[in-house]
Every structure is written in C-alpha cells, then in structure tokens.
Amino acid sequence: LFFRYRDLAARNCLVGEAMTVKVADFGLARYMERDVTYRAREGAKFPIKWTAPEGLVYNCFSIKSDVWAFGVLLWEIATYGAAPYPGVELQDVYVLLEKGTRMEAPQGCPDAVYQLMLDCWSWNSEDRPSFKEMYTRLETIRTSSDINEAVEHELQRHRIRMPPAPLPPPPPTTVAALAPRRSSSCDRMDESNRE
C-alpha cells in the first residue's frame, strides 16, 4: 500500500485518547500500487505552504514530498498552531525556498527537533529522511530527555513562558424569560375601536 497524502498539516490531524494522532481528510491523497512518484494534472491546486518544491514546480509528489510537509507540521506543532511562513505571500514561497530560506526555529523548540525540520526541508528530495528514520529520531529525542524539560529550557533561554492552558468556556448565562408586554400602540388601537 502506497499513498501520496499531499496535504499533511495540523488542520488534518485528529488527536484522540492517549495522544493518538490520526490523519484525516484524504481529499488530495492518491493510492499508488508501487512506490513511485505521482504527477498531478496541470492546474491542480495544492496547499502551497506545505508543498515541497518539486510539487510546486513540476506537480510531482513522492513519499519525500510528504516528508517535507511533515517538517512543516512539526513547525506548526512547535508554534502552537501558527500558520507557516508568517508574513510571506503565497506567490513568494517558492522564490524564498529556492534561495535556501527556511522558517526559523520556533521559540522554545529543542535544537534536535529543529534540525529534523531542516532535514525534512532539504531541497533535494533524496536528502530528506524517511518516515522510519524520523520516527527513530523523534523517539530518541523523547526518551533521551524529557521533552517538556527541553522545551521549558529553550523557553527560559529566550525568556518566554509557555502559554497557559486555555481556560474552560464560561458557563452559559441564563437569561430570565420576560413576560410578554403589550405595546402602548395596541392600547390606542383598542380605544379607537371602541368609538
């Protein structure tokens, strides 16, 4: 089974019990019988800020294109859901990538995680890690140190506090039902009808 997902982004990830993450929205995904590159039709639309350079220019998608998008997904997670390439217009993304510009490390992001992002964003798709390699690296980061401590250390280094947990929504305000009130114009109508 080979898929070219082509839309790996935080908006398409569902988090369930025990922090299990499931990928949703397979609208752009393509099933491939073997591990080959998928070429999209001319004029097809893609989420530009998550798409690898070869997808933007040649409409070609491989498993390594999804690796690129996974790097952007890591960046989204590390920024608590910020939109990638902040302040960059869609038409400027490819030019920046071609020049070698990559998104900066999010504040509080451990160096090892940012390095993984940079590896995912290698210009040459063959230089990007495999998903198996990324899993191994992330597992090593998780087990070699407490990731929360690493994030807290980075945040302290930048003198930033982690955002507080969101407050629960306030309880609904109950509105007392008002008794229907008769309009004064109705009173005038009643008086005119009596005459």
N, C-alpha and C positions, 0 to 999 in steps of 0.2 A: 504494500500500500504506500503510495507516494502522493503527497499533497503539496501544492504550492498555495500557501494560505493567502499571501499578498495583502493582508490587512491586519497584521499583528499589532495591536495598540491597546492601551489601557482601557479604552472605551469598549473593547470587545472581550474583556476578561472578567469573569464572574468569580467571586471569592465565596467559598462555601465553608462548611464546618471544617474544623481543624486546619484552617487556612489552605484548603484545597482550591486550586485555581483551575477553572475550566475555560477554554476558549470558545467563544460564541460567534455568531454572525459569519457564516461561511459563504456569503454572497459573492465574494471575489475569489474564493478558493477554487482550485482546479485539481481534479483527480488525475494522476498520471500512472500509467501501467508500469513504467520503469523510471528510474531516477535520471530524468532528462530535464532540459531547460524548456520552459513553457513560453511561447511567444504569443502575446496578446494581440488582438486585432488593432489595426490603426485607428486612432481616435478614442481608444478605451480610456476611461477615467480611473485614476488611482489616488490614494491619499499621499500627496506629494511629499510631505514632511516625514513620512515613514518609509518611502520607497527608495531602494538602492539606486545608485547612479545608472546601472545597466538597464534598470526598469524604466527610468525616466527618459533615457535617450533611445534605447533600442526595443523597448517593450518586452524585454527578455527577463524571465523570472526563474530562478533556481532555488534550491534549498538555502543557498548562501544569501539570496535576497531576503528571505525570511530571517536569517541571522542578523542582517543589517537592521531590520525592523525590531528585532528583539533588543538590540542595543538602544534603540530609541525608547522602547518600552521600559528598559531599566532606568533610563534617564527620567521618564515620566514618574516612575515609582520613587526615585530618589528626590524628586522635586515636589512630592506630594500632589502630583496631578497637573503640573504646569504644562502648557502647550509647548511642544518642541520648537526650536529656533525662534525664541521670543523676539518680536520686533522685525522679523525677516518676512518680506512678502513672498508669496508662493513662487513668483517668476524669478526670484533671486536665489532660491535654494540651490539649484544645480550649479550656478556660477560659483557660489561660495564653496561647495563641495569640491568642485574641480580644482579650485585654488588650494585645496588642502585644509580649509577651515572646518573645524568640527565644534560642536557645542562644548562649552566649558564644563568643568566638573561642577556638579551641583554642590552647594554649600552643605557640609556635613557628610558628603559621600566619601566612604573609605577609598584610598588610592587603588586598592586591588579591584574594586568594583568599577571605578572609572577606567582603569586600564582595560578591563574586559569590554566596556563600552567602546573604547577606541579601537580595540581589536575587531569588534563587530563592524566598525565603520571603516575598515580597510578598503581603499579604492579598488584594489584587485580582489575580486570575489574569492579567488582561491586562497588568499591570505587570511580570510576570515575563519574563525574557529568553527568546528562542528557543534551541533547541539549537545552531543555527548561530551565533548570537551568543555563546553560552557557549564553543563551540569556538574562535572567534576570540579571545575574551578569554583563555582558558587558553593558547592558542598564543602570544599576545603576552607573557603572564607568563613562559612557558617560554623564549622566545627573547630577551626583553629583559634578563633576568638569569638567572644560574644559580640555579635554584630551590633547589638544595641549599644554596647560599650564603645565600639569603634565609631559608630555614628555620633554618640554623645561626645567622644573625644574630638572628632572633627568639628562638631558644632561649637565646642568650647574654644577650639583653636581659632575659629572665626568669630568668637564671642556672640554666638547666636543660640537662643534657646529653642528646643524643639517646640513645634506648635502644640498648644494644649489640645487635649482630646475635645472633639466637638461636644457642645452642650446638648443634652436631650431637648427635643422640641418642647415648648411650654405647653401646659395642659390647655385644652380648648376652653375658651372663655364662654361661660354660659350667659346667654342674653335672656333677660326676663321677658316673657311674652307680654306685650302691651295689649290691653283691651281695645277692641276697635272703637274708634272715636267718630262721632258723627260730625260731619263738616257743617260749619255755620251756613254755608250756601244751601244745604239741604233744609235748614230751618226756614230760610227765606222762601224757598220753593213751597214748603208746606203752608206758610202764611198766605202766599199768593194764590194757592189752590183753594183756600177757604173762602175767598171772596167771590 
